[in-house]
Amino acid sequence: MSFDCLAQEHQREKGSFKKIVSILQELLKHPNIDLEVNSVFTPITVCSLSDSIKFLMELGVSDINFSLSIITPWEQSSILKLEEEMIKLKKLLLVQYKRKANIPVIDFREDLGKGFFYCAGGKDRLALTPDEEIWGCQLFPDYFKGKEKSPEHKKYYFGTLDTFIKHHKNIYPRISSNYSQLSMENCSTSNMDCFLCSELKNCQVCPVNAAIASRTLCQIPSYVCEILKIRAKEINTFRKEL
């Protein structure tokens, strides 16, 4: 379930907070339902991150994800607030583990360093638009809107549905090979190539979300590096302190 918790009504429909909490409480009464909640925090709402996770834990949600929106730039004040919130969250989860021996926040209980992150577009998913166009995932048509004549458009566009059905054996391997290049070691920031970064294996950035900010696929804005390093640092510190 997508639920931004205490930030819900800042980013979503007014009045939706109480409705979703009511639905969550009902779902939690059914142990045969596997429930996972994902909350997204922006530079403006990041101040509610730790309290939001605490709220979900107190409701009884045992599988929680949180994401940091990278579409809008993070000013230094928001980055500092994220660092404060991550430290609070780490302490909250350490207390939770000592009391109940569980870790509700998925990122804190899963090992980092699983290898280089890559875009799954075109590999285990395809997206069909209302105009019957085929893309590697649902984010690409929005990114390429107005860029139909660009060379990149041709690299990532699988064609119309009818054409793809007729010629998929030729189209799919040719276009999907371009998607396979969208992995972290092929990205860069204004300061360096990402493959040179010591935190590369801890870094997971959607190339399209990053490109909406940087205007170039595989070009990562510098503020994204900062917020992801803060996140990785506190998760690693948490694991050492368990």
C-alpha positions as a Markdown table, in Angstrom:
| # | Residue | x | y | z |
|---|---|---|---|---|
| 1 | Met | 0.0 | 0.0 | 0.0 |
| 2 | Ser | 1.3 | 3.4 | -0.9 |
| 3 | Phe | 0.7 | 5.7 | 2.1 |
| 4 | Asp | 2.8 | 8.7 | 3.0 |
| 5 | Cys | 1.7 | 8.6 | 6.6 |
| 6 | Leu | 2.0 | 11.9 | 8.4 |
| 7 | Ala | 2.9 | 13.6 | 5.1 |
| 8 | Gln | -0.1 | 12.0 | 3.3 |
| 9 | Glu | -2.3 | 15.1 | 3.0 |
| 10 | His | 0.6 | 17.4 | 2.1 |
| 11 | Gln | 1.2 | 15.4 | -1.1 |
| 12 | Arg | -2.1 | 13.6 | -1.6 |
| 13 | Glu | -5.9 | 14.1 | -1.4 |
| 14 | Lys | -7.2 | 16.0 | 1.7 |
| 15 | Gly | -9.0 | 13.6 | 4.0 |
| 16 | Ser | -7.2 | 10.6 | 2.7 |
| 17 | Phe | -5.1 | 10.1 | 5.9 |
| 18 | Lys | -8.0 | 8.9 | 8.1 |
| 19 | Lys | -9.4 | 6.7 | 5.3 |
| 20 | Ile | -6.1 | 4.9 | 4.7 |
| 21 | Val | -5.5 | 4.4 | 8.5 |
| 22 | Ser | -8.9 | 2.9 | 8.7 |
| 23 | Ile | -8.2 | 0.5 | 5.8 |
| 24 | Leu | -4.8 | -0.4 | 7.4 |
| 25 | Gln | -6.4 | -1.2 | 10.7 |
| 26 | Glu | -8.9 | -3.5 | 8.9 |
| 27 | Leu | -6.2 | -5.3 | 6.9 |
| 28 | Leu | -4.1 | -5.9 | 9.9 |
| 29 | Lys | -6.9 | -7.9 | 11.4 |
| 30 | His | -6.3 | -10.5 | 8.7 |
| 31 | Pro | -3.0 | -12.4 | 9.3 |
| 32 | Asn | -3.3 | -14.2 | 6.0 |
| 33 | Ile | -2.9 | -10.9 | 4.1 |
| 34 | Asp | 0.8 | -10.0 | 3.4 |
| 35 | Leu | 0.8 | -6.2 | 3.8 |
| 36 | Glu | 3.7 | -3.9 | 2.9 |
| 37 | Val | 3.5 | -0.1 | 3.2 |
| 38 | Asn | 5.6 | 2.3 | 1.2 |
| 39 | Ser | 6.0 | 6.0 | 2.2 |
| 40 | Val | 7.6 | 8.7 | 0.1 |
| 41 | Phe | 9.2 | 11.7 | 1.6 |
| 42 | Thr | 10.2 | 14.9 | -0.2 |
| 43 | Pro | 12.5 | 17.7 | 0.9 |
| 44 | Ile | 9.5 | 19.4 | 2.5 |
| 45 | Thr | 8.0 | 16.4 | 4.3 |
| 46 | Val | 11.3 | 14.7 | 5.3 |
| 47 | Cys | 10.9 | 16.2 | 8.8 |
| 48 | Ser | 8.1 | 13.7 | 9.4 |
| 49 | Leu | 10.1 | 10.6 | 8.4 |
| 50 | Ser | 10.9 | 9.1 | 11.8 |
| 51 | Asp | 7.5 | 10.0 | 13.4 |
| 52 | Ser | 5.8 | 8.5 | 10.4 |
| 53 | Ile | 7.7 | 5.2 | 10.7 |
| 54 | Lys | 6.9 | 5.2 | 14.4 |
| 55 | Phe | 3.2 | 5.7 | 13.7 |
| 56 | Leu | 3.2 | 2.7 | 11.3 |
| 57 | Met | 5.0 | 0.5 | 13.8 |
| 58 | Glu | 2.5 | 1.4 | 16.5 |
| 59 | Leu | -0.3 | 0.5 | 14.2 |
| 60 | Gly | 1.3 | -2.9 | 13.8 |
| 61 | Val | 2.7 | -2.8 | 10.3 |
| 62 | Ser | 5.6 | -5.2 | 10.1 |
| 63 | Asp | 6.9 | -4.5 | 6.6 |
| 64 | Ile | 7.6 | -0.8 | 5.9 |
| 65 | Asn | 9.5 | 0.8 | 3.0 |
| 66 | Phe | 10.3 | 4.4 | 2.7 |
| 67 | Ser | 11.5 | 6.3 | -0.4 |
| 68 | Leu | 13.1 | 9.7 | -0.8 |
| 69 | Ser | 11.8 | 11.7 | -3.8 |
| 70 | Ile | 14.6 | 12.9 | -6.0 |
| 71 | Ile | 12.5 | 14.7 | -8.6 |
| 72 | Thr | 12.8 | 18.1 | -6.9 |
| 73 | Pro | 16.2 | 19.4 | -5.6 |
| 74 | Trp | 17.2 | 19.0 | -2.0 |
| 75 | Glu | 18.5 | 22.1 | -0.4 |
| 76 | Gln | 21.2 | 21.8 | 2.3 |
| 77 | Ser | 18.6 | 22.5 | 5.1 |
| 78 | Ser | 16.5 | 19.5 | 3.9 |
| 79 | Ile | 19.6 | 17.3 | 3.6 |
| 80 | Leu | 20.6 | 18.2 | 7.2 |
| 81 | Lys | 17.0 | 17.4 | 8.3 |
| 82 | Leu | 17.2 | 14.0 | 6.6 |
| 83 | Glu | 20.4 | 13.2 | 8.5 |
| 84 | Glu | 18.6 | 14.1 | 11.8 |
| 85 | Glu | 15.6 | 12.0 | 10.9 |
| 86 | Met | 17.8 | 9.0 | 9.9 |
| 87 | Ile | 19.6 | 9.1 | 13.2 |
| 88 | Lys | 16.2 | 9.2 | 15.0 |
| 89 | Leu | 14.9 | 6.3 | 12.9 |
| 90 | Lys | 18.0 | 4.3 | 13.6 |
| 91 | Lys | 17.6 | 4.8 | 17.4 |
| 92 | Leu | 13.9 | 3.9 | 17.2 |
| 93 | Leu | 14.7 | 0.7 | 15.4 |
| 94 | Leu | 17.4 | -0.3 | 17.8 |
| 95 | Val | 15.0 | 0.1 | 20.7 |
| 96 | Gln | 12.4 | -1.9 | 18.7 |
| 97 | Tyr | 14.8 | -4.7 | 18.1 |
| 98 | Lys | 15.9 | -4.9 | 21.8 |
| 99 | Arg | 12.2 | -5.1 | 22.9 |
| 100 | Lys | 10.6 | -7.3 | 20.2 |
| 101 | Ala | 13.6 | -8.8 | 18.2 |
| 102 | Asn | 12.2 | -7.6 | 14.9 |
| 103 | Ile | 13.0 | -4.9 | 12.4 |
| 104 | Pro | 9.9 | -3.5 | 10.6 |
| 105 | Val | 11.7 | -1.3 | 8.1 |
| 106 | Ile | 12.8 | -3.5 | 5.2 |
| 107 | Asp | 15.9 | -1.5 | 4.2 |
| 108 | Phe | 17.3 | -1.8 | 7.7 |
| 109 | Arg | 17.0 | -5.5 | 7.9 |
| 110 | Glu | 18.2 | -6.4 | 4.4 |
| 111 | Asp | 21.9 | -6.6 | 3.6 |
| 112 | Leu | 23.3 | -3.8 | 1.5 |
| 113 | Gly | 25.9 | -4.4 | -1.1 |
| 114 | Lys | 23.9 | -6.8 | -3.3 |
| 115 | Gly | 25.8 | -5.7 | -6.5 |
| 116 | Phe | 25.3 | -2.9 | -8.9 |
| 117 | Phe | 21.7 | -1.6 | -9.1 |
| 118 | Tyr | 20.3 | -1.7 | -12.7 |
| 119 | Cys | 17.0 | -0.5 | -14.2 |
| 120 | Ala | 14.6 | -3.4 | -14.6 |
| 121 | Gly | 12.9 | -1.7 | -17.5 |
| 122 | Gly | 12.6 | -3.9 | -20.5 |
| 123 | Lys | 13.9 | -6.9 | -18.6 |
| 124 | Asp | 11.1 | -8.2 | -16.4 |
| 125 | Arg | 8.5 | -5.6 | -17.4 |
| 126 | Leu | 7.1 | -3.7 | -20.3 |
| 127 | Ala | 4.6 | -0.8 | -20.3 |
| 128 | Leu | 1.7 | -0.1 | -22.7 |
| 129 | Thr | 0.5 | 3.4 | -23.0 |
| 130 | Pro | -3.1 | 4.5 | -23.8 |
| 131 | Asp | -1.7 | 5.3 | -27.3 |
| 132 | Glu | -0.6 | 1.7 | -27.7 |
| 133 | Glu | 3.1 | 2.5 | -27.5 |
| 134 | Ile | 5.5 | 0.0 | -25.9 |
| 135 | Trp | 8.2 | 1.1 | -23.4 |
| 136 | Gly | 10.5 | -0.6 | -20.9 |
| 137 | Cys | 8.5 | 0.8 | -17.9 |
| 138 | Gln | 5.7 | 3.3 | -17.3 |
| 139 | Leu | 8.1 | 6.2 | -16.5 |
| 140 | Phe | 9.8 | 6.3 | -19.9 |
| 141 | Pro | 6.8 | 7.7 | -22.0 |
| 142 | Asp | 6.5 | 10.6 | -19.6 |
| 143 | Tyr | 10.2 | 11.4 | -19.7 |
| 144 | Phe | 10.3 | 11.3 | -23.5 |
| 145 | Lys | 7.1 | 13.4 | -24.0 |
| 146 | Gly | 8.1 | 16.2 | -26.3 |
| 147 | Lys | 11.4 | 14.5 | -27.2 |
| 148 | Glu | 10.1 | 12.2 | -29.9 |
| 149 | Lys | 12.7 | 13.4 | -32.4 |
| 150 | Ser | 15.7 | 12.8 | -30.0 |
| 151 | Pro | 18.2 | 10.0 | -30.7 |
| 152 | Glu | 17.5 | 8.6 | -27.2 |
| 153 | His | 13.8 | 8.2 | -28.0 |
| 154 | Lys | 14.6 | 5.7 | -30.7 |
| 155 | Lys | 16.9 | 3.8 | -28.3 |
| 156 | Tyr | 14.2 | 3.1 | -25.7 |
| 157 | Tyr | 11.0 | 3.0 | -27.7 |
| 158 | Phe | 9.8 | -0.6 | -28.6 |
| 159 | Gly | 7.3 | 0.8 | -31.1 |
| 160 | Thr | 3.6 | 0.5 | -31.4 |
| 161 | Leu | 1.7 | -2.5 | -30.1 |
| 162 | Asp | 0.9 | -3.9 | -33.6 |
| 163 | Thr | 4.4 | -3.4 | -34.8 |
| 164 | Phe | 5.9 | -5.0 | -31.7 |
| 165 | Ile | 3.6 | -8.0 | -32.0 |
| 166 | Lys | 4.7 | -8.6 | -35.6 |
| 167 | His | 8.4 | -7.9 | -35.2 |
| 168 | His | 9.2 | -8.5 | -31.5 |
| 169 | Lys | 11.9 | -11.1 | -32.3 |
| 170 | Asn | 13.9 | -8.4 | -33.9 |
| 171 | Ile | 12.8 | -5.3 | -31.9 |
| 172 | Tyr | 13.0 | -6.7 | -28.4 |
| 173 | Pro | 16.8 | -7.7 | -28.3 |
| 174 | Arg | 17.8 | -4.5 | -30.1 |
| 175 | Ile | 16.0 | -2.1 | -27.8 |
| 176 | Ser | 16.4 | -4.1 | -24.5 |
| 177 | Ser | 20.2 | -4.0 | -25.0 |
| 178 | Asn | 20.0 | -0.2 | -24.5 |
| 179 | Tyr | 18.0 | -0.6 | -21.3 |
| 180 | Ser | 20.7 | -3.0 | -20.0 |
| 181 | Gln | 23.1 | -0.1 | -20.0 |
| 182 | Leu | 21.1 | 1.8 | -17.4 |
| 183 | Ser | 23.0 | 0.5 | -14.4 |
| 184 | Met | 24.7 | 2.4 | -11.6 |
| 185 | Glu | 28.3 | 1.8 | -12.8 |
| 186 | Asn | 27.4 | 3.5 | -16.1 |
| 187 | Cys | 26.1 | 6.7 | -14.4 |
| 188 | Ser | 27.9 | 9.8 | -13.4 |
| 189 | Thr | 27.5 | 13.0 | -11.4 |
| 190 | Ser | 29.0 | 16.5 | -12.2 |
| 191 | Asn | 31.9 | 15.5 | -10.0 |
| 192 | Met | 32.8 | 12.0 | -11.0 |
| 193 | Asp | 31.9 | 8.7 | -12.7 |
| 194 | Cys | 29.8 | 6.6 | -10.4 |
| 195 | Phe | 32.0 | 3.5 | -10.9 |
| 196 | Leu | 34.7 | 5.3 | -9.0 |
| 197 | Cys | 32.5 | 5.8 | -5.9 |
| 198 | Ser | 33.2 | 3.6 | -2.8 |
| 199 | Glu | 29.4 | 3.6 | -2.1 |
| 200 | Leu | 28.4 | 2.3 | -5.5 |
| 201 | Lys | 27.0 | -1.0 | -4.3 |
| 202 | Asn | 24.9 | 0.8 | -1.7 |
| 203 | Cys | 23.4 | 3.2 | -4.3 |
| 204 | Gln | 20.0 | 2.7 | -6.0 |
| 205 | Val | 18.8 | 5.4 | -8.3 |
| 206 | Cys | 16.0 | 5.2 | -10.8 |
| 207 | Pro | 17.6 | 6.6 | -14.0 |
| 208 | Val | 14.3 | 8.2 | -15.2 |
| 209 | Asn | 13.6 | 9.9 | -11.9 |
| 210 | Ala | 17.2 | 11.2 | -11.9 |
| 211 | Ala | 16.9 | 12.3 | -15.5 |
| 212 | Ile | 13.7 | 14.3 | -14.7 |
| 213 | Ala | 15.9 | 16.4 | -12.5 |
| 214 | Ser | 19.2 | 16.4 | -14.5 |
| 215 | Arg | 17.5 | 16.2 | -18.0 |
| 216 | Thr | 19.9 | 13.4 | -19.0 |
| 217 | Leu | 19.6 | 9.6 | -18.5 |
| 218 | Cys | 22.3 | 8.2 | -16.2 |
| 219 | Gln | 23.3 | 11.7 | -15.0 |
| 220 | Ile | 22.8 | 11.8 | -11.2 |
| 221 | Pro | 22.3 | 15.2 | -9.5 |
| 222 | Ser | 24.8 | 15.9 | -6.7 |
| 223 | Tyr | 22.1 | 16.2 | -4.0 |
| 224 | Val | 21.0 | 12.7 | -4.8 |
| 225 | Cys | 24.4 | 11.4 | -3.9 |
| 226 | Glu | 24.3 | 13.3 | -0.6 |
| 227 | Ile | 20.9 | 11.9 | 0.5 |
| 228 | Leu | 21.7 | 8.4 | -0.5 |
| 229 | Lys | 25.1 | 8.4 | 1.3 |
| 230 | Ile | 23.3 | 9.6 | 4.5 |
| 231 | Arg | 20.8 | 6.8 | 4.2 |
| 232 | Ala | 23.4 | 4.2 | 3.6 |
| 233 | Lys | 25.6 | 5.4 | 6.4 |
| 234 | Glu | 22.8 | 5.2 | 9.0 |
| 235 | Ile | 21.7 | 1.8 | 7.8 |
| 236 | Asn | 25.3 | 0.5 | 8.0 |
| 237 | Thr | 25.7 | 2.0 | 11.5 |
| 238 | Phe | 22.5 | 0.4 | 12.6 |
| 239 | Arg | 23.7 | -3.1 | 11.5 |
| 240 | Lys | 26.9 | -2.6 | 13.4 |
| 241 | Glu | 25.1 | -1.6 | 16.6 |
| 242 | Leu | 22.7 | -4.5 | 16.6 |
